[in-house]
Amino acid sequence: MDEVVEAFGRHLALERARSEHTSRAYLGDVRDLLGYARRHGVDDLAAIDLALLRSWLAALTSAGRARATVARRAAAARSFLSWAVRTGRIPVDPSARLLAPRRRAGLPTVLRTDEAAALLAAAADAVTAPRRGLSTGSGTSSGAEGAPNAPVRHPIGLRDRAALELLYATGARVGELVGLDVDDVDLARRTARVMGKGGKERVVPFGIPAAEAVDAWLTTGRPVLAGAESGPALLLGQRGRRADQRQIRAAVHRLAAGVPDLQDLGPHGLRHSAATHLLEGGADLRTVQELLGHATLATTQIYTHVSVERLKVTYEQAHPRA
């Protein structure tokens, strides 16, 4: 079973070009299924049937797992068993008639345009008016890089500002952002070459504020942190290696916490906000789909619902006969 799971992992990474995060989640789901099967006396992959799959999902639901988690595990099982049939490991796919609970289509939380401006202003202020302990030296500052009250060095402030500006300007996913190399960003044309899900490349534009923030980082911040392990990475961490998602996510949360009355959000909240603001500004749905790198238009349509809901709230607050 372990060898089969490892082979499926190679399939996800090499043939399906799934991200490391998705592959790890799917492999965890498959191991959970196989562990459940063993506990119920099923040690042969070919002996897994529809009844066992339904029992597994029912057990997850009874254990209080979220609908989204159960739906993802069902998807992982279908992908795994379908692959097992194609590779001759089992004769029949028992998941062909497996149904899973639909995910609740909740609307994403987005910032108003003034709130987004306030957050980006806070990122700029963190560079020009840094907190105590700020240093431009190459030594390690005390505290974790993303800790709410930890001293943040000047280069990190420049990096965080560039990161937030790019996240909001391009609507990129945080994984796409940290994957950027220096050569992927064209400051003259104000475009970034982004590698999206499934290895699909797209070119996205960004505005003057983002270009200025990236230029400041490249000329003033990055050279201070760059070292032998930096390679071509655009964004770097405190030790000079490529910045990871955790560091950028912590920076967004930290800066959002410093803006009065601003709801907490992560990098994906900036992506949601960028898409909503584009539609509210008059961009057509297919343009937003292309910018975000969505495979289908249906995924992008959620932002039209966000815009309508925001319009309804404004109407109810402003119209005398609402």
C-alpha positions in Angstrom: 0.0 0.0 0.0 2.8 2.4 0.8 4.4 1.9 -2.6 1.1 2.5 -4.3 0.6 5.8 -2.4 4.1 6.9 -3.3 3.5 6.1 -6.9 0.2 8.1 -6.8 2.2 11.0 -5.2 4.6 10.9 -8.2 1.6 11.0 -10.5 0.2 14.0 -8.9 3.5 15.9 -8.9 4.9 14.9 -12.3 1.9 14.1 -14.5 -0.9 16.3 -13.0 1.5 19.1 -11.9 -0.3 19.5 -8.7 1.1 21.9 -6.1 3.0 20.6 -3.1 0.1 21.6 -0.9 -2.5 19.8 -2.9 -0.4 16.7 -3.3 0.3 16.6 0.4 -3.4 17.0 1.2 -4.5 14.3 -1.3 -1.9 11.8 -0.1 -3.0 12.4 3.5 -6.6 11.7 2.4 -5.7 8.5 0.6 -3.7 7.3 3.6 -6.7 8.0 5.8 -8.9 6.0 3.5 -6.5 3.0 3.4 -6.1 3.2 7.2 -9.9 3.0 7.6 -10.0 0.1 5.2 -7.4 -1.8 7.2 -9.3 -1.2 10.4 -12.3 -2.8 8.7 -10.4 -5.9 7.6 -9.7 -4.7 4.0 -6.0 -5.1 3.2 -6.3 -5.4 -0.6 -6.8 -2.3 -2.7 -9.1 -4.2 -5.1 -11.4 -5.1 -2.2 -12.3 -1.5 -1.5 -16.0 -1.1 -2.6 -18.6 1.6 -2.8 -20.1 0.6 0.6 -16.7 1.0 2.3 -16.2 4.4 0.7 -19.7 5.6 1.8 -19.0 4.3 5.3 -15.7 6.2 5.4 -17.3 9.5 4.5 -20.2 8.9 6.9 -17.6 8.3 9.7 -15.9 11.6 8.8 -19.2 13.4 9.0 -20.1 11.8 12.3 -16.7 12.9 13.6 -17.6 16.5 12.9 -15.4 17.1 9.9 -16.4 20.1 7.8 -18.3 19.6 4.6 -15.4 21.0 2.7 -13.0 18.5 4.2 -15.4 15.6 3.5 -15.8 16.8 -0.1 -12.1 17.1 -0.6 -11.5 13.6 0.8 -14.1 12.2 -1.6 -12.4 14.0 -4.5 -9.0 12.6 -3.4 -10.5 9.0 -3.2 -12.0 9.4 -6.7 -8.7 10.6 -8.1 -6.7 7.9 -6.5 -9.0 5.0 -7.5 -9.5 6.3 -11.0 -5.7 6.4 -11.3 -5.4 2.9 -9.9 -7.8 1.6 -12.6 -5.8 3.3 -15.4 -2.5 1.9 -14.1 -3.9 -1.6 -13.8 -3.8 -1.9 -10.1 -7.5 -2.6 -9.7 -10.0 -3.8 -12.3 -13.0 -1.5 -11.5 -13.3 2.0 -10.0 -15.6 1.7 -6.9 -15.8 5.5 -6.6 -17.6 6.1 -9.9 -21.0 6.4 -8.1 -19.6 8.0 -4.9 -21.4 11.2 -3.9 -20.1 13.7 -1.5 -21.7 16.7 0.3 -21.6 19.9 -1.7 -19.5 22.7 -0.3 -21.4 25.6 1.0 -20.9 28.4 -1.5 -20.1 31.2 1.0 -19.1 34.5 -0.3 -15.5 35.5 0.3 -14.6 38.3 2.7 -13.3 41.3 0.8 -12.0 44.8 1.8 -13.6 48.0 0.7 -11.3 50.1 -1.6 -10.6 52.5 1.3 -9.7 49.6 3.6 -7.3 48.2 1.0 -5.7 51.6 0.6 -5.3 51.8 4.4 -3.7 48.4 4.6 -1.2 49.3 1.8 -0.5 52.7 3.6 0.3 50.7 6.7 2.7 48.6 4.8 4.4 51.7 3.5 4.5 53.2 7.0 6.2 50.1 8.3 9.1 50.9 6.0 9.3 54.7 6.7 8.5 54.5 10.4 9.7 51.0 11.5 9.1 49.6 15.0 11.7 49.4 17.6 14.7 47.2 16.9 14.7 47.9 13.2 18.1 47.4 11.7 19.5 47.3 8.2 22.3 45.1 9.2 22.6 41.4 8.3 22.3 40.1 11.8 19.3 38.2 13.0 16.7 40.3 14.7 15.1 39.0 17.9 11.8 37.2 17.7 10.1 35.4 14.9 9.9 37.2 11.6 6.1 37.1 11.5 5.4 37.6 15.2 3.0 40.5 15.9 5.3 42.5 18.2 8.7 41.3 17.0 11.2 43.8 15.7 11.2 43.9 11.9 14.3 45.0 10.0 14.2 47.6 7.3 14.7 45.1 4.4 11.8 43.0 5.6 9.6 46.0 5.8 10.5 46.8 2.1 9.8 43.2 1.2 6.4 43.1 3.0 5.4 46.3 1.2 6.3 44.9 -2.2 4.6 41.7 -1.4 1.3 43.3 -0.4 1.3 45.7 -3.3 1.9 42.8 -5.7 -0.8 40.6 -4.1 -3.4 43.4 -4.4 -2.3 44.7 -7.8 -2.1 41.3 -9.5 -4.6 39.2 -7.6 -1.9 36.5 -7.5 -2.1 33.6 -5.0 0.5 33.7 -2.3 2.1 30.5 -3.6 2.5 32.2 -7.0 4.0 35.3 -5.5 6.7 33.5 -3.5 7.5 31.5 -6.7 8.4 34.6 -8.6 12.0 35.1 -9.7 13.6 38.5 -10.3 13.5 38.1 -14.0 9.7 37.3 -13.9 9.0 40.9 -13.1 9.3 43.6 -15.8 9.3 47.0 -14.1 9.4 48.9 -17.4 6.3 47.2 -18.7 4.8 46.7 -15.2 4.0 43.0 -15.8 4.8 39.8 -13.9 5.1 36.3 -15.3 3.2 34.0 -12.9 3.2 30.3 -12.8 -0.3 29.2 -11.8 -2.0 25.9 -10.9 -1.2 23.0 -13.2 1.9 24.7 -14.5 -0.1 27.2 -16.5 1.8 30.5 -17.1 0.1 33.8 -17.3 1.3 37.4 -17.6 -0.4 39.9 -15.3 -0.1 43.7 -15.2 0.4 45.8 -12.1 0.3 49.6 -11.4 2.7 52.3 -10.5 2.5 51.9 -6.7 3.4 48.2 -7.0 6.2 49.0 -9.4 7.6 51.6 -7.0 7.4 49.2 -4.1 9.2 46.4 -6.0 11.8 48.8 -7.3 12.6 50.0 -3.7 12.8 46.4 -2.5 15.2 45.4 -5.4 17.5 48.4 -5.1 17.5 48.9 -1.3 16.1 45.8 0.5 17.0 42.7 -1.4 20.8 43.4 -1.7 21.0 43.5 2.1 19.5 40.0 2.6 20.8 38.3 -0.6 23.4 35.6 -0.1 24.6 32.3 -1.6 21.3 30.6 -1.1 19.1 33.4 -2.6 19.3 32.3 -6.2 17.0 34.1 -8.5 14.1 34.5 -6.0 12.4 37.8 -6.0 11.3 37.8 -2.4 13.7 36.7 0.4 13.4 35.8 4.0 15.5 37.0 6.9 18.2 34.4 6.2 18.5 35.2 2.5 16.6 32.2 1.2 13.4 32.4 -0.9 10.6 33.7 1.2 7.9 31.1 1.9 4.1 31.4 2.1 4.1 31.3 5.9 6.3 34.4 6.1 4.2 36.4 3.6 0.9 35.3 5.3 2.3 36.4 8.7 3.2 39.8 7.2 -0.3 40.3 5.9 -1.9 39.4 9.2 0.5 41.5 11.1 -0.1 44.6 9.0 -3.8 44.1 8.9 -3.8 44.0 12.8 -2.2 47.4 12.8 -5.1 49.1 10.9 -7.9 50.3 13.2 -11.2 48.5 12.6 -9.8 46.4 9.8 -11.0 42.7 9.7 -8.3 40.2 9.8 -7.4 38.7 6.5 -4.6 36.8 4.8 -3.1 37.0 1.3 -6.1 35.3 -0.3 -8.3 38.1 1.1 -6.2 40.5 -1.0 -6.8 38.3 -4.1 -10.6 38.3 -3.4 -10.5 42.1 -2.9 -8.6 42.7 -6.1 -11.0 40.7 -8.2 -14.1 42.4 -6.6 -12.6 45.9 -7.1 -11.8 45.1 -10.7 -15.4 44.1 -11.4 -16.8 47.1 -9.5 -14.5 49.3 -11.6 -16.0 48.0 -14.8 -13.7 45.1 -15.8 -15.5 42.3 -17.6 -15.7 38.8 -16.1 -13.5 37.1 -18.6 -10.7 39.6 -18.1 -10.8 39.0 -14.4 -10.8 35.2 -15.0 -7.6 35.5 -17.1 -5.9 37.8 -14.6 -6.7 35.4 -11.7 -5.8 32.3 -13.7 -9.1 30.5 -13.1 -9.7 27.4 -15.1 -13.4 28.1 -15.5 -15.6 31.2 -15.6 -17.8 29.7 -12.9 -15.0 30.2 -10.3 -14.8 33.8 -11.2 -18.5 34.4 -11.0 -18.5 34.3 -7.2 -17.1 37.9 -7.3 -20.2 39.1 -9.2 -22.3 37.9 -6.2 -19.9 39.7 -3.8 -20.4 43.0 -5.8 -24.2 42.5 -5.8 -24.3 41.9 -2.0 -22.2 45.0 -1.4 -24.5 47.0 -3.6 -27.5 45.8 -1.7 -26.0 46.8 1.6 -25.2 50.3 0.3 -28.7 50.6 -1.1 -30.3 49.6 2.2 -28.2 52.1 4.1 -28.7 55.0 1.6 -32.1 54.7 0.0 -35.0 56.3 2.0 -37.4 53.6 0.9 -35.1 50.6 1.2 
